[in-house]
Amino acid sequence: MSSELIPLVATIIALGVASQVIADRLQVPSVLFLVIAGILVGPEVLGVVTLETFGGAETLSSIVGLSVAIIVFEGAFHLKLPKLREAPGAVVRLTTVGAAISLVGTALSVHYLLGANWDMAFLVGSLLVATGPTVITPILDIVPVRNRVAAALETEGVVNDVTAAILAIVVFEVVNNPGLTRMQIIEEFTVRLGIGVLFGLAVAGAVWYLLRHVDLSRGNAPQNARLIVLAGALVAYGAADFLRGEAGIAAVATAGMVLGNADLPYEEEIEAFKGDVTLVVLSFVFIGLAALLSFDNLIQLGVAGLAVVALVALVIRPLGVFLSTRGERYTLSERTFMSVVGPRGIIPASVATLFAVQLQSNGMEEAASLLVGVVFLVILLTVVFEGGFARHIAQALEVIPMRVIIVGGGTVGRALGERLEDRGENVVLIEKDVEMVERTRNEGFTVHHGDGTDTDELRSAGAENARIVVAATGDDDANLLVSQLADSKFDVDTIIARANNPDNVDAFEDLGVRTVSSSLATAWGIDNIIERPALANWMTEIGRSGDVQEVEVTSEDLVGKTIDELDAELPNGCIIALVGRDDENQVPSGDFTLQQGDHLTFLGRKEAVREALDWCHPHD
């Protein structure tokens, strides 16, 4: 057995690493390649990975259970409270209203389209409530959506993994014991959830105490911290699961969430280590579960099975998302993206595997085939299409905003951030002062706590995906260093720096950094009030009722038209103030003819300016 298991483990790890590398190169979620690799080496194709190689379905279920525990713990560890504040209302509704719609809608589809009895229909529905961090996290790694969208999807994945696993266990009890009363069903759910939460809190407290109050400095302290956290996750899962099946998922989710927000020592080393471990266990889970995939089960479902998947992905999921995000700050494109990117993950597959084994042992072969077939068909198609095309979907819906990084959360940084966010930019402020971080977050900004002059902190804040970096601190040396890093390490398109001392402007401009002198800007502002009071008064309205925006002409319909012709079609309350061509700007005459790539500066009412921008650059 061991001689067969060693090359099998090596093969799975190698395939997992290869899948991750290919996914990074192609900017596609790794789960897509893991599923493909699992099918190729599974019993339906090459036959390298089968149930027998793992010693049977129960052994595989145990391996999958421990792997899922690590994955859920890692996902919960990353759910920081500041991130959760980005979308509190949506998160609550997605995990309640959205989950209920998914449960009932899926059950109705399975009952009426596949002819399953109500118990089996609700069993399938309870399993397919879960999206899960195993599929959502790899997608968000390569699709950097706005923080509010990522926070909602990540939290939904972790919370619904827990509720789906426990809910499915309770429904399965009903399938095996039809005589259970409603109160007994509620009691089963509550007990499992309560045991999980209690064990999670207890283990989190023990781990926190060890890391905070026990001297780990002897030997390799970061390594000891990593091992303690990993052991804590496994202990929480094992102890809770021993008392009640699937309570372990609630335990690791609780422990991960508490420890992730507990300001642990060596937190960065712990996060990096867990990420590497998760990569390995993801490989085992996806490739190992391919051993349970039977094409016969999928084929037997026929067109009705495909119709169930279509309803789950294209009707039920969007309905839940749109109802859950109503009244929030999400744009229509963001809500659509959240609707069509909700692939099902490991919890449904692993728990369905466990149920199928028990159903088969009870002589319910048809029910087992239906359960595994529907669950795996939904997982397979949603992972392949929604996971594989997630980045393309995001690009088509234009929900991947280039970030604007503002280093410095003081008055200048917050005022600038407010104006940019009002125009739809994805703004992240970097601030190292704890009190200022809290104040800025309370004002509704996305804030990264750290030193903006540190390369790693800039990277963590999203500088690799930044279109603009603004150095706006009160320290010119810090602003100069931020500008240098943004240029040399991240190749940012636009770098703007605040010069507090006018004598330092030349040093910034020698680096090619666009510089604004605080002293000179104040002087110009006062001069405008004295010499051009009407314009100065109107400029103060920018960001409230008025706006000035520059845009590149990309619409073919506008090329060759004159300014007079454009003026006749512009929205009311908006004018063309400047035209830029070949790095030269001018106030255009009426017969000035537009060319592709010209830059127009619009001035006027905010709504009219936004409408003009969409007209000239419809794909912006």
C-alpha positions as CSV (number, residue, x, y, z in Angstrom):
1,M,0.0,0.0,0.0
2,S,2.8,2.5,1.0
3,S,4.7,1.8,-2.2
4,E,1.7,2.8,-4.2
5,L,0.8,5.8,-2.0
6,I,4.1,7.5,-2.1
7,P,4.2,8.0,-5.9
8,L,0.5,8.9,-5.8
9,V,1.1,11.7,-3.3
10,A,4.1,12.9,-5.3
11,T,2.0,13.0,-8.5
12,I,-0.9,14.9,-6.8
13,I,1.5,17.5,-5.4
14,A,3.3,17.9,-8.7
15,L,0.0,18.3,-10.6
16,G,-1.2,20.9,-8.0
17,V,2.0,23.0,-8.3
18,A,1.9,22.7,-12.1
19,S,-1.8,23.8,-12.1
20,Q,-0.9,26.8,-9.9
21,V,2.0,27.9,-12.1
22,I,-0.1,27.6,-15.3
23,A,-2.9,29.5,-13.7
24,D,-0.6,32.3,-12.6
25,R,0.8,32.6,-16.1
26,L,-2.6,32.6,-17.8
27,Q,-4.3,34.7,-15.1
28,V,-7.0,32.0,-14.7
29,P,-8.2,30.6,-11.3
30,S,-6.1,27.5,-10.3
31,V,-9.3,25.5,-9.5
32,L,-10.0,25.2,-13.2
33,F,-6.7,23.4,-13.9
34,L,-7.0,21.3,-10.7
35,V,-10.4,20.0,-11.8
36,I,-9.0,19.2,-15.3
37,A,-6.0,17.5,-13.8
38,G,-8.2,15.5,-11.4
39,I,-10.4,14.3,-14.3
40,L,-7.4,13.3,-16.4
41,V,-5.7,11.2,-13.7
42,G,-9.1,9.9,-12.3
43,P,-10.8,6.6,-13.0
44,E,-12.7,7.9,-16.0
45,V,-9.5,8.7,-18.1
46,L,-6.1,7.4,-17.0
47,G,-7.1,5.6,-13.8
48,V,-4.1,6.7,-11.8
49,V,-6.2,8.1,-8.9
50,T,-9.1,5.8,-7.7
51,L,-10.9,5.1,-4.5
52,E,-8.8,2.0,-4.0
53,T,-5.5,3.9,-4.0
54,F,-6.8,5.9,-1.0
55,G,-8.1,2.8,0.7
56,G,-11.8,3.5,0.1
57,A,-14.3,6.3,0.3
58,E,-14.2,6.7,4.1
59,T,-10.4,7.2,4.1
60,L,-10.7,9.7,1.3
61,S,-13.5,11.5,3.2
62,S,-11.2,11.8,6.2
63,I,-8.4,13.2,4.1
64,V,-10.8,15.6,2.4
65,G,-12.2,16.6,5.8
66,L,-8.8,17.6,7.3
67,S,-7.9,19.4,4.0
68,V,-11.1,21.4,4.1
69,A,-10.5,22.3,7.7
70,I,-7.2,23.9,6.7
71,I,-8.8,25.7,3.7
72,V,-11.7,27.1,5.7
73,F,-9.4,28.2,8.5
74,E,-7.2,30.0,6.0
75,G,-10.1,31.7,4.4
76,A,-11.6,32.8,7.8
77,F,-8.1,34.0,8.9
78,H,-8.1,36.5,6.1
79,L,-11.6,37.9,7.0
80,K,-10.4,41.1,8.7
81,L,-12.9,43.3,10.5
82,P,-12.0,46.4,8.4
83,K,-12.7,44.4,5.3
84,L,-16.0,43.2,6.7
85,R,-17.0,46.8,7.3
86,E,-16.8,47.3,3.6
87,A,-20.1,45.5,3.0
88,P,-21.8,44.6,6.3
89,G,-25.4,44.8,5.1
90,A,-24.7,42.8,1.9
91,V,-22.8,40.1,3.9
92,V,-25.6,39.6,6.3
93,R,-28.2,39.3,3.5
94,L,-26.0,37.1,1.3
95,T,-25.6,34.6,4.2
96,T,-29.3,34.6,5.2
97,V,-31.6,35.8,2.4
98,G,-29.3,34.6,-0.4
99,A,-28.7,31.3,1.3
100,A,-32.4,30.7,1.8
101,I,-33.2,31.5,-1.9
102,S,-30.4,29.1,-3.0
103,L,-31.7,26.4,-0.7
104,V,-35.4,26.6,-1.7
105,G,-34.7,27.4,-5.4
106,T,-32.3,24.5,-5.9
107,A,-34.7,22.1,-4.1
108,L,-37.6,23.1,-6.3
109,S,-35.5,22.6,-9.4
110,V,-34.3,19.2,-8.4
111,H,-37.8,18.1,-7.3
112,Y,-39.6,19.2,-10.4
113,L,-36.9,18.6,-13.1
114,L,-35.4,15.4,-11.8
115,G,-38.3,13.9,-10.0
116,A,-36.5,13.6,-6.6
117,N,-38.6,13.4,-3.4
118,W,-38.6,16.5,-1.3
119,D,-36.1,15.1,1.3
120,M,-33.5,14.4,-1.4
121,A,-34.3,17.7,-3.2
122,F,-33.6,19.7,0.0
123,L,-30.5,17.6,0.7
124,V,-29.1,18.6,-2.6
125,G,-30.2,22.2,-2.1
126,S,-28.6,22.4,1.3
127,L,-25.3,21.2,-0.1
128,L,-25.3,23.7,-3.0
129,V,-25.8,26.7,-0.8
130,A,-22.0,26.8,-0.3
131,T,-19.7,28.6,-2.6
132,G,-16.6,28.4,-0.4
133,P,-13.1,29.9,-0.1
134,T,-11.7,26.9,-2.1
135,V,-13.1,28.4,-5.3
136,I,-13.7,32.0,-4.4
137,T,-10.2,32.8,-3.1
138,P,-8.3,31.6,-6.2
139,I,-10.7,33.6,-8.4
140,L,-10.2,36.8,-6.3
141,D,-6.4,36.3,-6.4
142,I,-6.4,37.0,-10.1
143,V,-9.5,39.2,-10.4
144,P,-8.8,42.2,-8.1
145,V,-12.3,43.6,-7.8
146,R,-13.3,46.4,-5.4
147,N,-12.8,45.7,-1.7
148,R,-16.5,45.8,-1.1
149,V,-17.2,43.1,-3.7
150,A,-14.3,40.9,-2.5
151,A,-15.3,41.3,1.1
152,A,-18.9,40.2,0.3
153,L,-17.9,37.2,-1.8
154,E,-15.2,36.0,0.6
155,T,-17.3,36.3,3.7
156,E,-20.3,34.6,2.0
157,G,-18.0,31.7,1.0
158,V,-16.7,31.1,4.5
159,V,-20.0,31.5,6.3
160,N,-22.0,29.5,3.8
161,D,-19.5,26.7,3.9
162,V,-20.2,26.3,7.6
163,T,-24.0,26.7,7.4
164,A,-24.3,24.4,4.3
165,A,-22.2,21.6,5.9
166,I,-24.2,21.7,9.1
167,L,-27.6,22.2,7.4
168,A,-26.8,19.3,5.0
169,I,-26.0,17.0,8.0
170,V,-29.3,17.9,9.6
171,V,-31.3,17.3,6.4
172,F,-29.5,14.0,5.9
173,E,-30.7,13.0,9.4
174,V,-34.2,13.7,8.2
175,V,-33.6,11.5,5.1
176,N,-32.5,8.6,7.3
177,N,-35.1,9.3,10.1
178,P,-38.2,10.8,8.5
179,G,-39.9,10.9,11.8
180,L,-37.9,13.8,13.2
181,T,-40.0,16.8,14.4
182,R,-39.3,20.4,13.4
183,M,-38.0,21.2,16.8
184,Q,-35.6,18.2,16.7
185,I,-34.3,19.4,13.3
186,I,-33.7,23.0,14.7
187,E,-32.0,21.5,17.8
188,E,-29.6,19.4,15.7
189,F,-28.6,22.4,13.7
190,T,-28.2,24.6,16.7
191,V,-26.2,22.0,18.7
192,R,-23.7,21.4,15.9
193,L,-23.2,25.1,15.3
194,G,-22.9,25.8,19.0
195,I,-20.3,23.1,19.6
196,G,-18.3,24.3,16.6
197,V,-18.3,27.9,17.8
198,L,-17.4,27.0,21.4
199,F,-14.5,24.8,20.4
200,G,-13.3,27.4,17.9
201,L,-13.3,30.1,20.6
202,A,-11.6,27.8,23.1
203,V,-8.8,26.9,20.7
204,A,-8.4,30.5,19.5
205,G,-8.0,31.6,23.1
206,A,-5.4,28.9,23.8
207,V,-3.4,29.7,20.6
208,W,-3.5,33.4,21.3
209,Y,-2.3,32.8,24.9
210,L,0.6,30.6,23.7
211,L,1.7,33.1,21.1
212,R,1.3,36.2,23.4
213,H,2.6,34.9,26.7
214,V,4.9,32.0,26.1
215,D,8.5,32.8,25.2
216,L,9.0,31.5,21.7
217,S,12.2,33.3,21.1
218,R,14.4,30.3,21.7
219,G,14.9,28.5,18.4
220,N,12.9,29.5,15.4
221,A,10.1,31.7,16.8
222,P,8.3,32.3,13.5
223,Q,8.3,28.6,12.7
224,N,7.0,27.7,16.1
225,A,4.2,30.3,15.7
226,R,3.2,28.8,12.4
227,L,3.1,25.3,13.7
228,I,1.1,26.3,16.8
229,V,-1.5,28.0,14.6
230,L,-1.7,25.0,12.2
231,A,-2.0,22.5,15.1
232,G,-4.7,24.7,16.7
233,A,-6.8,24.6,13.5
234,L,-6.5,20.8,13.3
235,V,-7.3,20.3,17.0
236,A,-10.4,22.6,16.7
237,Y,-11.6,20.6,13.7
238,G,-10.9,17.1,15.2
239,A,-12.3,17.8,18.7
240,A,-15.6,19.4,17.5
241,D,-16.1,16.9,14.7
242,F,-15.6,14.0,17.2
243,L,-18.5,15.3,19.3
244,R,-20.8,16.1,16.3
245,G,-20.3,15.5,12.6
246,E,-19.5,18.6,10.6
247,A,-19.3,20.8,13.8
248,G,-15.5,20.9,13.0
249,I,-16.1,23.2,10.0
250,A,-17.8,25.7,12.3
251,A,-14.9,25.4,14.8
252,V,-12.1,26.1,12.3
253,A,-14.1,29.0,10.8
254,T,-14.6,30.5,14.2
255,A,-11.0,30.0,15.3
256,G,-9.7,31.4,12.0
257,M,-11.8,34.5,12.2
258,V,-10.9,35.3,15.8
259,L,-7.1,34.7,15.4
260,G,-7.1,36.6,12.1
261,N,-8.2,39.7,14.0
262,A,-6.2,39.2,17.2
263,D,-3.0,41.0,16.1
264,L,-0.8,37.9,16.5
265,P,3.0,38.1,16.6
266,Y,4.6,36.8,13.3
267,E,1.2,37.3,11.6
268,E,2.8,37.8,8.1
269,E,4.9,34.6,8.4
270,I,1.8,32.7,9.6
271,E,-0.3,33.9,6.6
272,A,2.5,33.1,4.1
273,F,2.9,29.6,5.6
274,K,-0.9,28.9,5.5
275,G,-1.0,30.0,1.9
276,D,1.6,27.4,0.9
277,V,-0.1,24.6,3.0
278,T,-3.5,25.5,1.4
279,L,-2.0,25.1,-2.1
280,V,-1.0,21.5,-1.2
281,V,-4.3,20.5,0.4
282,L,-6.2,22.1,-2.5
283,S,-4.4,19.8,-4.8
284,F,-5.4,16.8,-2.7
285,V,-9.0,17.8,-2.4
286,F,-9.7,18.6,-6.1
287,I,-7.6,15.8,-7.6
288,G,-8.6,13.3,-4.9
289,L,-12.3,13.9,-5.3
290,A,-12.0,13.2,-9.1
291,A,-11.7,9.6,-8.0
292,L,-15.4,9.8,-7.2
293,L,-16.5,11.3,-10.4
294,S,-18.5,9.0,-12.6
295,F,-19.5,10.1,-16.1
296,D,-22.3,7.6,-16.0
297,N,-23.9,9.5,-13.1
298,L,-23.6,12.7,-15.0
299,I,-25.0,11.3,-18.3
300,Q,-28.0,9.8,-16.5
301,L,-29.1,13.2,-15.5
302,G,-29.5,14.2,-19.2
303,V,-30.9,17.5,-20.3
304,A,-32.8,17.8,-17.0
305,G,-29.5,17.9,-15.1
306,L,-28.2,20.6,-17.4
307,A,-31.4,22.6,-16.8
308,V,-30.9,22.3,-13.0
309,V,-27.4,23.7,-13.4
310,A,-28.6,26.6,-15.6
311,L,-31.3,27.5,-13.1
312,V,-28.9,27.4,-10.2
313,A,-26.2,29.5,-12.0
314,L,-28.3,31.8,-14.1
315,V,-31.6,32.3,-12.2
316,I,-31.3,31.4,-8.5
317,R,-27.9,32.8,-7.9
318,P,-28.6,36.2,-9.5
319,L,-31.9,36.4,-7.7
320,G,-30.3,35.9,-4.4
321,V,-27.4,38.4,-5.1
322,F,-29.7,41.1,-6.5
323,L,-32.1,40.9,-3.5
324,S,-29.2,40.8,-1.0
325,T,-27.3,43.8,-2.4
326,R,-30.3,46.1,-2.9
327,G,-29.8,49.6,-1.5
328,E,-26.0,49.1,-1.3
329,R,-23.2,50.9,-3.0
330,Y,-22.7,48.2,-5.6
331,T,-23.0,49.1,-9.3
332,L,-25.1,47.1,-11.7
333,S,-21.9,45.6,-13.2
334,E,-20.6,44.6,-9.7
335,R,-23.9,42.9,-8.8
336,T,-23.9,41.1,-12.1
337,F,-20.4,39.9,-11.6
338,M,-21.3,38.6,-8.1
339,S,-24.3,36.9,-9.6
340,V,-22.5,35.0,-12.4
341,V,-19.4,34.1,-10.3
342,G,-20.6,31.8,-7.6
343,P,-19.0,28.4,-8.3
344,R,-19.6,25.6,-5.8
345,G,-16.6,24.1,-4.1
346,I,-15.2,21.5,-1.8
347,I,-17.8,21.3,1.0
348,P,-20.6,20.1,-1.3
349,A,-18.3,17.6,-2.9
350,S,-16.8,16.2,0.3
351,V,-20.1,16.0,2.2
352,A,-21.9,14.5,-0.8
353,T,-19.2,11.8,-0.9
354,L,-19.8,10.9,2.7
355,F,-23.6,10.8,2.2
356,A,-23.3,8.7,-0.9
357,V,-21.3,6.0,0.9
358,Q,-23.9,5.9,3.7
359,L,-26.8,5.9,1.2
360,Q,-25.2,3.0,-0.7
361,S,-24.7,1.0,2.5
362,N,-28.4,1.5,3.3
363,G,-29.4,0.1,-0.1
364,M,-30.4,3.5,-1.6
365,E,-28.3,3.2,-4.7
366,E,-30.6,5.5,-6.9
367,A,-30.6,8.2,-4.3
368,A,-26.8,8.1,-4.0
369,S,-26.4,8.3,-7.7
370,L,-28.7,11.3,-7.9
371,L,-27.0,13.1,-5.1
372,V,-23.5,12.6,-6.4
373,G,-24.5,13.3,-10.0
374,V,-26.3,16.6,-9.4
375,V,-23.7,17.9,-6.9
376,F,-20.7,17.1,-9.1
377,L,-22.4,18.3,-12.3
378,V,-23.1,21.7,-10.7
379,I,-19.5,21.9,-9.2
380,L,-17.9,20.8,-12.5
381,L,-19.8,23.2,-14.8
382,T,-19.7,26.2,-12.4
383,V,-16.0,25.8,-11.7
384,V,-15.1,25.4,-15.4
385,F,-17.3,28.2,-16.8
386,E,-17.6,30.6,-13.9
387,G,-14.1,30.0,-12.5
388,G,-12.4,29.6,-15.8
389,F,-13.9,32.7,-17.3
390,A,-14.1,34.9,-14.2
391,R,-11.4,37.3,-15.4
392,H,-13.0,37.6,-18.8
393,I,-16.4,38.2,-17.2
394,A,-14.9,40.9,-14.9
395,Q,-13.2,42.6,-17.9
396,A,-16.4,42.5,-19.9
397,L,-18.4,44.0,-17.0
398,E,-15.5,46.4,-16.3
399,V,-15.4,45.6,-12.6
400,I,-11.6,45.5,-12.2
401,P,-10.7,49.0,-11.2
402,M,-7.2,50.2,-11.3
403,R,-6.4,51.3,-7.8
404,V,-5.4,54.7,-6.7
405,I,-2.9,54.5,-3.8
406,I,-2.7,57.5,-1.5
407,V,0.1,57.4,1.0
408,G,-0.9,59.5,4.0
409,G,-4.3,59.5,5.7
410,G,-4.2,63.1,6.9
411,T,-6.4,66.0,5.8
412,V,-4.9,66.2,2.3
413,G,-5.1,62.4,1.7
414,R,-8.7,62.1,3.0
415,A,-9.9,65.1,1.0
416,L,-8.4,63.8,-2.2
417,G,-9.7,60.3,-1.5
418,E,-13.2,61.6,-1.1
419,R,-13.1,63.3,-4.4
420,L,-11.6,60.4,-6.3
421,E,-14.1,57.9,-4.7
422,D,-17.0,60.1,-5.7
423,R,-15.8,59.7,-9.3
424,G,-15.8,56.0,-9.0
425,E,-12.1,55.3,-8.4
426,N,-11.0,52.4,-6.2
427,V,-9.0,54.3,-3.6
428,V,-6.8,52.8,-0.9
429,L,-5.1,55.0,1.7
430,I,-1.9,53.9,3.5
431,E,-1.4,55.2,7.0
432,K,0.9,54.1,9.7
433,D,-0.5,56.0,12.7
434,V,-3.0,53.8,14.5
435,E,-5.3,56.6,15.6
436,M,-5.4,58.1,12.1
437,V,-6.1,54.7,10.6
438,E,-9.1,54.3,12.9
439,R,-10.4,57.8,12.2
440,T,-10.0,57.3,8.4
441,R,-11.8,54.0,8.5
442,N,-14.6,55.5,10.5
443,E,-15.1,58.0,7.7
444,G,-15.7,55.2,5.3
445,F,-12.3,54.9,3.5
446,T,-10.4,51.7,2.7
447,V,-7.2,52.0,4.7
448,H,-4.1,49.8,4.8
449,H,-2.3,50.1,8.1
450,G,1.4,50.2,7.4
451,D,4.4,52.3,6.3
452,G,4.0,53.5,2.7
453,T,7.8,53.8,2.3
454,D,8.1,50.0,2.7
455,T,7.9,48.0,-0.6
456,D,6.1,45.1,1.0
457,E,3.4,47.4,2.5
458,L,2.9,49.1,-0.9
459,R,2.5,45.7,-2.5
460,S,0.0,44.5,0.2
461,A,-2.0,47.6,-0.5
462,G,-2.3,46.8,-4.2
463,A,0.5,48.9,-5.8
464,E,1.1,46.2,-8.4
465,N,-2.4,47.0,-9.8
466,A,-2.3,50.7,-9.2
467,R,-2.8,53.3,-12.0
468,I,-1.9,56.2,-9.8
469,V,0.2,56.6,-6.6
470,V,0.0,59.8,-4.6
471,A,2.5,60.6,-1.9
472,A,0.6,63.0,0.3
473,T,2.3,62.8,3.7
474,G,3.6,65.8,5.6
475,D,7.2,64.5,5.2
476,D,9.0,65.3,2.0
477,D,11.6,62.6,2.5
478,A,8.9,60.0,2.8
479,N,7.1,61.3,-0.2
480,L,10.3,61.2,-2.3
481,L,10.9,57.6,-1.2
482,V,7.3,56.6,-2.0
483,S,7.7,58.1,-5.5
484,Q,10.9,56.3,-6.1
485,L,9.5,52.9,-5.1
486,A,6.3,53.4,-7.1
487,D,8.4,54.2,-10.2
488,S,11.2,51.6,-9.8
489,K,9.4,48.7,-8.2
490,F,5.8,48.9,-9.5
491,D,6.1,50.9,-12.8
492,V,3.0,53.0,-11.9
493,D,1.7,55.1,-14.8
494,T,1.1,58.3,-12.8
495,I,3.0,59.3,-9.7
496,I,2.1,62.5,-7.9
497,A,3.8,63.9,-4.8
498,R,3.1,66.6,-2.3
499,A,6.0,68.9,-1.6
500,N,5.6,70.5,1.7
501,N,8.8,72.6,1.2
502,P,8.9,74.5,-2.1
503,D,12.7,74.1,-2.2
504,N,12.2,70.4,-2.7
505,V,10.1,70.6,-5.8
506,D,13.2,70.3,-8.1
507,A,14.2,67.0,-6.4
508,F,10.8,65.5,-7.2
509,E,10.7,66.7,-10.7
510,D,14.2,65.4,-11.4
511,L,12.6,62.0,-10.9
512,G,9.9,62.7,-13.4
513,V,7.3,63.0,-10.6
514,R,4.5,65.4,-11.0
515,T,4.7,67.6,-7.9
516,V,2.3,69.9,-6.1
517,S,3.8,72.4,-3.7
518,S,1.5,72.9,-0.7
519,S,2.7,76.5,-0.2
520,L,2.4,77.4,-3.9
521,A,-1.0,75.7,-4.2
522,T,-2.3,77.8,-1.3
523,A,-0.9,81.0,-2.8
524,W,-2.5,80.2,-6.2
525,G,-5.8,79.5,-4.5
526,I,-5.7,82.8,-2.6
527,D,-4.7,84.6,-5.8
528,N,-7.7,83.0,-7.7
529,I,-10.1,84.3,-5.0
530,I,-8.7,87.8,-5.4
531,E,-8.4,88.0,-9.2
532,R,-10.9,85.4,-10.4
533,P,-13.6,85.1,-7.7
534,A,-16.3,83.7,-9.8
535,L,-14.1,80.9,-11.1
536,A,-12.6,80.3,-7.6
537,N,-16.1,80.0,-6.2
538,W,-17.2,77.6,-8.9
539,M,-14.0,75.5,-8.4
540,T,-15.0,74.9,-4.8
541,E,-18.1,73.2,-6.1
542,I,-16.2,70.6,-7.9
543,G,-17.0,67.2,-6.3
544,R,-20.4,68.4,-5.2
545,S,-22.5,69.9,-8.1
546,G,-19.7,70.6,-10.7
547,D,-16.9,68.7,-12.3
548,V,-13.9,69.0,-14.6
549,Q,-12.8,65.8,-16.4
550,E,-10.3,64.9,-19.1
551,V,-10.9,61.9,-21.4
552,E,-9.4,60.4,-24.5
553,V,-11.6,60.2,-27.6
554,T,-12.0,56.5,-28.5
555,S,-15.5,56.5,-30.1
556,E,-15.3,56.2,-33.9
557,D,-18.5,58.2,-34.2
558,L,-16.7,61.3,-32.9
559,V,-13.6,61.2,-35.1
560,G,-13.8,63.8,-38.0
561,K,-16.4,65.9,-36.2
562,T,-15.9,69.6,-35.5
563,I,-16.3,71.2,-32.1
564,D,-19.4,73.0,-33.3
565,E,-20.9,69.7,-34.3
566,L,-20.0,68.2,-30.9
567,D,-21.5,71.2,-29.0
568,A,-24.8,70.5,-30.6
569,E,-24.8,66.9,-29.2
570,L,-23.3,67.6,-25.8
571,P,-25.5,67.1,-22.7
572,N,-27.0,70.4,-21.3
573,G,-24.8,72.0,-18.7
574,C,-21.4,70.8,-20.2
575,I,-18.8,72.5,-22.4
576,I,-15.5,71.5,-24.0
577,A,-12.9,73.7,-22.3
578,L,-9.7,72.3,-23.8
579,V,-8.5,69.9,-26.4
580,G,-5.1,68.1,-26.1
581,R,-3.2,66.8,-29.0
582,D,0.5,65.8,-29.2
583,D,1.1,67.0,-25.6
584,E,-0.2,70.5,-26.5
585,N,-3.5,71.9,-25.1
586,Q,-5.6,74.7,-26.6
587,V,-9.0,76.3,-26.3
588,P,-10.5,75.0,-29.5
589,S,-12.2,77.0,-32.2
590,G,-15.6,75.9,-33.6
591,D,-14.0,74.4,-36.8
592,F,-11.4,72.3,-34.9
593,T,-11.7,68.7,-36.2
594,L,-11.3,65.8,-33.8
595,Q,-8.9,62.9,-34.3
596,Q,-8.5,59.5,-32.7
597,G,-6.6,59.9,-29.4
598,D,-7.4,63.6,-28.8
599,H,-8.0,64.5,-25.2
600,L,-11.1,66.5,-24.3
601,T,-11.5,68.4,-21.1
602,F,-15.2,68.8,-20.1
603,L,-16.4,71.4,-17.6
604,G,-19.9,71.7,-16.2
605,R,-22.5,70.0,-14.0
606,K,-21.4,66.7,-12.6
607,E,-24.1,64.5,-14.2
608,A,-23.6,66.2,-17.6
609,V,-19.8,65.7,-17.5
610,R,-20.2,62.0,-16.6
611,E,-22.6,61.5,-19.5
612,A,-20.2,63.3,-21.9
613,L,-17.3,61.0,-20.7
614,D,-19.3,57.9,-21.5
615,W,-20.2,59.3,-24.9
616,C,-16.6,60.0,-25.9
617,H,-15.0,57.0,-24.3
618,P,-17.7,54.3,-24.0
619,H,-15.4,51.6,-22.9
620,D,-13.8,53.5,-20.0
